[in-house]
Amino acid sequence: MSVSATNATRRAILAGAAGTAFAWCAGGLAQRPASPIIAYDPHFLTLIDPRQSIAVVVEGQGLGTVPAGQEEDFGASLESPNWWEGENFLLFSDIPRNRIMKWSPGAGLSVFLEPSGHANGLWRDPAGRLLMAEHGGRQVSRIEPDGSRTVIMRSYRNQRLHRPNTVIVRSDGGIYFTDYGFRADPVEDWDLDFDGIYYVSPDLGTRRLLTRDVVEPHKILFSRDERTLLVGQRRGILAFDVGDIQRPNPAENQRGGRLVPESRRWFWQAGADPAEPAIIQTLVANRSTIVDGMKMDTEGNVWIGGREGVWAISAAGKLIGRIDTSGMGRGAPNLCFGGNDGRTLFIATNHSILSVRTRVRGVPIGPRRAGSAS
């Protein structure tokens, strides 16, 4: 599509939004708009229809609640929705209840796996297997076709991991995950004294620390060309230039691991731009979590879940819009694209799964050809 055609499309969308309960906020929010879909830049309106409402996919039934008598708090939340393309169902973690749930448009809600090791992050590898970052098990594991569970990694240099938060798989089968000790009260007797990002080879024969140069890493995500690793931290997104991840590096044990500090840059840093909406400045001042789950659409925009809802960052690293779930009394820890056309955005909140429709397809989770950018 030409630039002039694209601009015409944007003008048409903006014109269509006129007269609706919607506000474009270039600087801050003077008052909460009636629509939960808020644009900080007109480009956001080419990605989503602001006139729609947020739909509730499933809620209640004890989802995301800590069972009575449970001694350890693994977090009261639903997490990591994953749409299984081709099979047309959604999986998500019910962390406190130690299970993975399945929802499909026809059959509704059911238990997919129990116990789950209080899994947080979920991912589907190129072979169609489910990978899990287990809080309770303090490991990353994989469910095999026969239902057995394979441990991907549970320790580094004979020291147990903290609580793996998320796991993703590159198109070549390489496995990447984050590990951080996010519970400070009560103080855990951790073996490792750093947060890290790790790599495991497809044959599970190589396990490597990639970097310690992160603080409370939540979710990670590859760029569409898989040359950049995006890392969600509490108040921003870091970008690491991955390069040839397989090449041996004698500096692995140095601080920073194999991804040297020089490769680390900010893709988006919340609160760094004074022109950002006032709500961002407030969240940063209150040390509130902004970045948690991350997914990418086919145009390279990054959609992130966090406090106050879902935030959209352009491919250039600019905050362009938000889907506000706070009016429903919900934060949004994680999200994914799915549905038959890849244009339904599923949002995991503490105790429910929500959805909105988008104008753009999401990059699918799961089997895809190595080197594919879509």
Long-range contacts (C-beta under 8 A, 24 or more apart in sequence): 6-46, 9-46, 10-42, 10-43, 10-45, 10-46, 13-45, 13-46, 14-42, 14-45, 16-51, 17-45, 17-50, 17-51, 20-50, 20-51, 22-50, 22-51, 25-277, 26-275, 27-275, 27-277, 27-278, 28-277, 28-278, 28-279, 29-277, 29-278, 29-279, 32-324, 32-327, 36-309, 36-323, 36-324, 36-325, 36-327, 36-328, 37-321, 37-322, 37-323, 37-324, 37-356, 38-321, 38-322, 38-323, 38-324, 39-320, 39-321, 40-276, 40-277, 40-319, 40-320, 40-321, 40-322, 41-314, 41-318, 41-319, 41-320, 41-321, 43-314, 43-320, 44-312, 44-320, 44-321, 45-321, 46-359, 46-360, 47-297, 47-299, 47-301, 47-312, 47-320, 47-321, 47-358, 47-359, 47-360, 48-312, 48-321, 48-323, 48-356, 48-357, 48-358, 48-359, 48-360, 49-357, 49-359, 52-356, 52-357, 54-323, 54-325, 54-328, 54-347, 54-354, 54-355, 54-356, 55-354, 55-355, 55-356, 56-352, 56-353, 56-354, 57-90, 57-103, 57-346, 57-352, 57-353, 57-354, 57-355, 58-103, 58-108, 58-109, 58-352, 58-353, 59-351, 59-352, 59-353, 60-351, 60-352, 61-109, 62-97, 63-94, 63-97, 63-101, 63-351, 63-352, 64-94, 64-95, 64-96, 64-97, 64-349, 64-350, 64-351, 64-352, 65-96, 65-97, 65-351, 66-96, 67-96, 67-97, 70-96, 72-136, 73-183, 74-98, 74-118, 74-135, 74-136, 75-120, 75-135, 76-350, 77-333, 77-348, 77-349, 77-350, 77-351, 78-333, 78-348, 78-349, 78-350, 78-351, 78-352, 78-353, 79-120, 79-121, 79-122, 79-293, 79-333, 79-334, 79-348, 80-119, 80-120, 80-121, 80-122, 80-166, 80-293, 80-334, 80-336, 80-348, 81-334, 81-335, 81-336, 81-338, 81-346, 81-347, 81-348, 81-353, 82-122, 82-123, 82-124, 82-336, 82-365, 82-366, 83-336, 83-337, 83-338, 83-339, 83-344, 83-346, 83-364, 83-365, 84-124, 84-366, 85-338, 85-342, 85-364, 85-365, 85-366, 88-340, 90-336, 90-338, 90-346, 90-353, 91-122, 91-130, 92-122, 92-348, 92-353, 93-119, 93-120, 93-121, 93-122, 93-132, 95-119, 95-120, 95-135, 98-136, 100-130, 100-132, 103-353, 113-143, 117-141, 120-163, 120-164, 120-165, 120-166, 121-164, 121-165, 121-166, 121-167, 121-168, 121-177, 121-178, 121-219, 122-167, 123-166, 123-167, 123-168, 123-169, 123-365, 124-169, 124-365, 124-366, 124-367, 125-169, 125-173, 125-175, 125-366, 125-367, 126-169, 126-171, 126-173, 126-366, 126-367, 126-368, 126-370, 127-173, 127-367, 128-366, 128-367, 131-167, 131-169, 131-175, 132-167, 133-164, 133-165, 133-166, 133-167, 133-177, 133-178, 134-163, 134-164, 135-163, 135-164, 138-162, 138-163, 138-164, 139-164, 140-164, 140-167, 140-175, 140-177, 140-200, 150-204, 152-177, 152-200, 152-204, 153-177, 153-198, 153-200, 153-207, 155-191, 156-192, 156-196, 156-198, 156-207, 156-209, 159-191, 159-192, 160-190, 160-191, 160-192, 161-192, 162-188, 162-190, 162-192, 162-195, 165-217, 165-218, 165-219, 166-218, 166-219, 166-220, 168-220, 168-221, 168-222, 170-222, 170-226, 171-226, 171-368, 171-369, 171-370, 171-371, 171-372, 172-202, 172-370, 173-202, 174-199, 174-200, 174-201, 174-202, 174-245, 174-246, 175-199, 175-200, 175-201, 175-202, 176-200, 176-210, 176-220, 176-229, 177-220, 178-214, 178-217, 178-218, 178-219, 178-220, 178-231, 179-217, 180-214, 180-216, 180-217, 182-216, 196-257, 197-229, 197-231, 197-257, 197-259, 199-245, 201-246, 208-252, 208-257, 208-258, 209-252, 209-257, 209-258, 210-240, 210-245, 210-257, 210-258, 210-259, 211-240, 211-256, 211-257, 211-258, 211-259, 211-264, 212-255, 212-256, 212-257, 213-255, 213-256, 213-257, 213-259, 213-261, 213-264, 214-238, 218-289, 218-291, 218-292, 218-293, 219-291, 219-292, 219-293, 219-294, 219-334, 220-294, 221-294, 221-295, 221-296, 221-302, 223-296, 223-300, 224-296, 224-298, 224-300, 224-363, 224-373, 224-374, 225-373, 226-371, 229-259, 230-267, 230-294, 230-302, 232-291, 232-292, 232-293, 232-294, 232-304, 233-291, 234-287, 234-289, 234-290, 234-291, 235-269, 235-270, 235-271, 235-283, 235-284, 235-287, 235-289, 235-290, 235-291, 236-266, 236-267, 236-268, 236-269, 236-270, 236-272, 236-290, 236-291, 237-266, 237-267, 237-268, 237-269, 237-291, 237-294, 237-302, 237-304, 237-313, 237-317, 238-264, 238-265, 238-266, 238-267, 239-264, 239-265, 239-266, 239-267, 240-264, 266-317, 267-302, 267-313, 267-317, 268-302, 268-313, 268-317, 268-318, 268-319, 273-319, 276-319, 277-319, 279-308, 280-319, 283-307, 283-308, 292-332, 292-333, 292-334, 293-332, 293-333, 293-334, 293-335, 293-336, 293-348, 295-335, 295-336, 295-337, 295-362, 295-363, 296-362, 296-363, 297-337, 297-358, 297-360, 297-361, 297-362, 297-363, 298-360, 298-361, 298-362, 298-363, 298-374, 299-360, 301-360, 303-335, 303-345, 303-362, 304-335, 305-331, 305-332, 305-333, 305-334, 305-335, 305-347, 305-348, 306-331, 306-332, 306-333, 307-331, 309-347, 310-335, 310-345, 310-347, 323-347, 323-356, 325-349, 325-354, 328-354, 330-354, 336-362, 336-365, 337-361, 337-362, 337-363, 337-364, 338-362
